[in-house]
């Protein structure tokens, strides 16, 4: 029978400096809420994710509308 092993280490493919991004039209409103959060680490993660998200010109136009 298989056993479950819980590790304190995160999987190697997860970047802890970025916040998870919602899909479609929910991405920017969520990032906007996180940028207004009271915790500094949440705002920093949201800002890093937003910077990566805005590399696509289509996303820039949408961000300006939001």
FENRAGI-V200923 format. One record per helix or strand. SS is the DSSP state (hx for helix, st for strand). FROM is the first residue (numbers start at 1). TO is the last residue. If there is no record, write none. Layout:
ss=SS from=FROM to=TO
ss=SS from=FROM to=TO
This chain:
ss=hx from=24 to=35
ss=hx from=40 to=53
ss=hx from=57 to=65
